Amino acid sequence: MHFATRTRSPRLEKAFELILPKLEKVEESLALHLQSPVKTVSQVGDYVLEAGGKRIRPALLLMASNLLGYRGELDILYGTVLEYIHTATLVHDDVIDEAGIRRGRPSANSAWGNSRTVLFGDYLYTKALKLALDAGDLRVLRVLNDTILCMTEGEILALESEGSIDLTPDVYFEILRRKTAMLFAATCEIPALIAPGGSRWAERLREYGLLVGTSFQLIDDLLDYTAEEEVLGKPVLSDLKEGKLTLPLLLALPAATPVERKAVETVLREREFRTVTRSQILDLVDRHGTPARARKLAEETAERAKEALAPLPDGDAKEALLYAPDFILNRVL
């Protein structure tokens, strides 16, 4: 279900009505630009798009664009570009993580193999930049290029940290910033670059996006510990099984007993829950109360995102952007 269809009040429904026609055009654009004379590209593209998604990034871009009074259609194009970049990271991540499930069904790499899926991810990145290049705004191109470079560096940092129980909070947050938050920042900054007179709001909107993206990933990491498997669409504690320490467990480790720490090290080494069960890890974080601490940090970050919008013009579009952090905090998948 799309982000823009999950509203909570008549006023917010009115705000979302302002972007729904353009969001529908983004959906059409996503399908259109993935048609290729190479049959496999179109097949994988259709499969990935059929899996759906919340389209949070295009929705945020369209709301920020509406807030700044933009009336053209470049925001539709850039919404497509950003969703392609996001999707490219997902299919590449599934290959790197050897994931078999994405959004409750077999991942693209399970269906087409790693080689084709990596190339499809490359295709998405290249298609995204081609669309942006055709639009001809070098400022936006620079933002997109810098963002992709930063995300790639974040992925390398994450790979280098896999399997290590010595990951520090500083490195965790740097990975989070690069892999997730920077794309949200670009999403919210781009409307300020294309809207007449919008450049004065670029820094505020970028800060808002960075904080929203941070909160989004904190909740995503938390859901890996707290959501039901049938809702999550994959087994709980999948991150730990893949060798990744995320905040709920990272916060527990300083106070963990030697036995508890050994249990975590075992899962990181075995990359499965054989010697140590999922329940043992879930009991560990519950005993130390770290899910609540992680959620509190996500809530504080979301409030800071709202504060970043304070100087921007009031109205329905601003109300929608103010609602976005609450949606993220209360999402279940």
C-alpha positions in Angstrom: 0.0 0.0 0.0 1.3 3.4 -0.9 2.4 5.9 1.7 0.0 8.5 0.2 -3.0 6.3 0.7 -2.6 5.8 4.4 -4.0 9.0 5.8 -5.3 9.7 9.3 -7.6 12.7 9.0 -9.8 14.6 6.6 -7.2 17.5 6.4 -4.4 15.0 5.6 -6.6 13.3 3.0 -7.0 16.7 1.4 -3.3 17.2 1.4 -2.7 13.9 -0.2 -5.3 14.5 -2.8 -3.1 17.3 -4.1 -0.3 14.8 -5.1 -2.3 11.7 -5.9 -2.7 12.5 -9.7 1.1 13.1 -9.9 1.9 10.0 -7.9 -0.2 7.9 -10.3 1.8 9.4 -13.1 5.0 8.4 -11.3 3.7 4.8 -11.2 3.0 5.0 -14.9 6.4 6.4 -15.6 8.1 3.7 -13.5 6.5 1.0 -15.8 7.0 2.9 -19.0 10.8 3.5 -18.6 11.5 -0.1 -17.7 10.3 -1.4 -21.1 13.3 -2.6 -23.0 14.0 -4.6 -26.3 16.0 -6.9 -24.0 13.3 -9.2 -22.8 14.9 -10.0 -19.4 15.1 -6.3 -18.4 11.3 -5.8 -19.0 10.5 -9.1 -17.2 12.6 -8.3 -14.1 11.3 -4.7 -14.1 7.7 -5.9 -14.2 8.3 -8.4 -11.5 10.0 -5.9 -9.2 7.3 -3.2 -9.8 4.5 -5.7 -9.2 5.9 -6.3 -5.7 4.7 -2.7 -4.9 6.1 -0.5 -2.3 5.1 2.5 -0.2 6.6 5.0 -2.7 7.6 7.1 0.2 10.4 8.9 -1.6 8.3 10.0 -4.6 5.4 11.1 -2.3 7.8 13.2 -0.2 9.2 14.8 -3.3 5.8 15.6 -4.7 4.6 17.1 -1.3 7.7 19.2 -1.1 7.2 20.3 -4.7 3.6 21.2 -3.9 4.7 23.1 -0.8 7.0 25.3 -2.9 4.4 26.0 -5.5 5.9 24.0 -8.4 3.4 23.4 -11.2 5.5 21.6 -13.9 6.1 17.9 -14.4 9.7 17.6 -13.6 8.8 16.4 -10.1 7.1 13.3 -11.8 10.3 12.6 -13.6 12.5 13.0 -10.5 10.1 10.9 -8.5 10.7 8.1 -11.0 14.4 8.7 -10.8 14.5 8.4 -7.0 12.4 5.3 -7.0 14.7 3.7 -9.5 17.7 4.5 -7.4 16.0 3.1 -4.3 14.9 -0.1 -6.1 18.5 -0.5 -7.5 19.8 -0.5 -3.9 17.2 -3.1 -2.9 18.0 -5.6 -5.7 21.7 -5.2 -5.1 21.3 -5.6 -1.3 19.4 -8.9 -1.9 22.3 -10.2 -4.0 24.9 -9.1 -1.4 22.8 -10.6 1.5 21.8 -13.7 -0.5 18.2 -12.9 0.5 15.5 -15.2 -0.8 12.5 -13.1 0.1 11.6 -9.5 -0.7 8.2 -8.1 0.3 6.8 -11.5 1.1 7.7 -13.2 -2.1 10.9 -14.6 -3.8 13.4 -11.9 -4.4 14.6 -11.0 -7.9 17.9 -12.8 -7.4 16.0 -16.0 -6.4 14.0 -15.9 -9.6 16.7 -14.7 -12.1 20.0 -15.4 -10.4 22.7 -13.1 -9.0 24.3 -12.2 -12.2 21.2 -11.0 -14.0 19.9 -9.2 -10.9 23.2 -7.3 -10.4 23.0 -6.2 -14.0 19.4 -5.2 -13.6 20.4 -3.1 -10.6 23.1 -1.5 -12.7 20.5 -0.8 -15.4 18.2 0.9 -12.9 21.0 3.2 -11.7 22.0 4.0 -15.3 18.3 4.6 -16.4 17.8 6.9 -13.4 20.8 9.0 -14.3 19.9 9.1 -18.0 16.4 10.4 -17.2 17.9 13.1 -15.0 20.5 13.9 -17.7 17.8 14.3 -20.3 16.1 16.9 -17.9 19.3 18.9 -18.1 19.6 20.4 -14.6 23.2 20.0 -13.6 22.4 21.0 -10.0 20.0 18.0 -9.6 22.5 15.7 -11.4 25.2 16.7 -9.0 22.9 15.9 -6.0 21.9 12.6 -7.5 25.5 11.6 -8.4 26.8 12.6 -4.9 24.0 10.6 -3.3 24.7 7.5 -5.2 28.4 7.7 -4.5 27.6 8.2 -0.8 25.2 5.2 -0.8 27.8 3.0 -2.4 30.4 4.0 0.2 27.9 3.2 2.9 27.3 -0.2 1.4 31.1 -0.9 1.5 31.3 0.3 5.1 28.4 -2.1 5.9 30.1 -5.0 4.2 33.3 -4.3 6.1 31.4 -4.4 9.4 29.5 -7.6 8.7 30.0 -10.3 11.3 31.8 -8.0 13.7 30.5 -7.7 17.3 32.7 -4.7 17.7 30.6 -2.4 15.5 30.4 1.0 17.3 27.3 3.3 17.4 29.3 5.9 15.5 29.9 3.5 12.6 26.4 2.2 12.7 25.0 5.8 12.3 27.5 6.6 9.6 26.3 3.6 7.6 22.7 4.5 8.2 23.3 8.1 7.1 25.0 7.0 3.9 22.9 4.0 2.9 19.4 5.4 3.7 19.2 8.9 5.0 21.1 10.6 2.2 18.6 9.4 -0.4 15.8 10.9 1.6 17.8 14.1 1.9 18.1 14.3 -1.9 14.4 13.5 -2.3 13.4 16.6 -0.3 16.1 18.9 -1.6 15.4 18.4 -5.3 12.1 20.3 -5.3 13.9 23.4 -4.0 16.2 23.2 -7.0 13.4 23.0 -9.6 10.7 25.3 -8.0 11.1 29.0 -8.9 12.5 30.8 -5.8 12.8 27.5 -4.0 16.5 27.5 -3.4 16.2 29.4 -0.2 14.5 26.4 1.3 17.0 23.8 0.0 19.0 23.5 3.3 15.8 23.2 5.4 14.3 20.6 3.2 17.5 18.6 3.0 17.8 18.6 6.8 14.2 17.4 7.0 14.8 14.6 4.6 18.0 13.5 6.3 16.2 13.3 9.7 13.1 11.6 8.2 15.4 9.0 6.5 17.2 8.4 9.8 14.0 7.8 11.6 12.8 5.6 8.8 15.9 3.3 9.1 15.7 3.2 12.9 12.2 2.0 12.7 13.1 -0.5 10.0 15.8 -1.9 12.2 13.4 -2.0 15.1 10.8 -3.9 13.2 13.3 -6.7 12.5 13.0 -7.4 16.3 9.4 -6.5 17.0 7.2 -7.2 13.9 5.4 -10.5 13.2 7.0 -12.6 10.4 3.8 -12.7 8.3 3.6 -8.9 8.5 7.3 -8.2 8.0 7.4 -10.4 4.9 10.6 -12.2 6.0 11.8 -14.0 9.2 12.5 -11.8 12.2 16.2 -11.1 13.0 17.1 -11.4 9.3 19.7 -8.7 9.7 21.5 -10.5 12.5 21.4 -13.7 10.5 23.1 -11.8 7.6 25.8 -10.7 10.0 24.5 -7.2 10.7 24.3 -5.6 14.1 21.5 -3.0 14.3 20.6 -0.6 17.1 18.3 -2.7 19.4 21.1 -5.3 19.8 23.9 -2.7 19.6 22.5 -0.8 22.5 22.3 -4.1 24.6 25.8 -5.3 24.1 27.6 -2.9 26.6 25.5 -4.3 29.4 25.4 -7.9 28.1 26.8 -10.7 30.1 29.7 -12.8 28.7 27.2 -15.6 28.0 24.9 -13.2 26.1 27.7 -11.7 24.2 28.9 -15.2 23.2 25.4 -16.0 21.9 25.5 -13.0 19.6 29.0 -13.8 18.4 27.8 -17.4 17.6 24.9 -16.1 15.4 27.2 -13.7 13.6 29.7 -16.5 13.0 27.2 -19.2 12.0 24.9 -16.9 10.0 22.0 -19.0 11.1 20.0 -19.7 14.3 21.3 -23.2 14.9 23.3 -23.2 18.2 21.4 -20.0 19.4 17.7 -19.6 18.8 15.9 -16.4 17.7 14.0 -16.5 21.0 17.3 -16.2 22.9 18.3 -13.1 21.1 14.8 -11.5 21.4 14.9 -12.3 25.2 18.3 -10.6 25.4 17.2 -7.3 23.9 13.9 -7.4 25.9 15.8 -7.9 29.2 17.9 -4.8 28.4 15.0 -2.7 27.3 16.7 -1.6 24.1 13.7 -1.8 21.7 12.1 1.0 23.7 15.3 3.0 23.7 15.6 2.6 19.9 12.1 3.7 19.4 12.6 6.8 21.6 15.6 7.8 19.5 13.5 7.4 16.4 10.7 9.6 17.9 13.2 12.3 18.9 14.7 12.2 15.4 11.2 12.5 13.9 10.4 15.6 16.1 13.6 17.2 14.9 12.5 16.6 11.3 9.3 18.5 12.0 11.2 21.3 13.6 13.2 21.7 10.4 10.0 22.6 8.6 9.0 25.4 11.0 10.0 28.4 8.7 8.4 27.0 5.6 5.0 28.3 4.4 1.9 26.8 6.2 -0.7 24.9 4.4 -2.0 21.5 3.4 1.3 20.5 1.8 3.2 21.4 4.9 0.8 19.4 7.0 1.4 16.4 4.9 5.2 16.7 5.3 4.6 17.1 9.1 2.6 13.9 9.0 5.2 11.8 7.2 7.5 11.3 10.3 4.4 10.1 12.3 3.5 7.7 9.5 7.1 6.3 9.6 7.0 5.9 13.4 3.7 4.0 13.3 4.3 1.8 10.2 4.2 -1.9 10.7 6.2 -3.0 7.6 
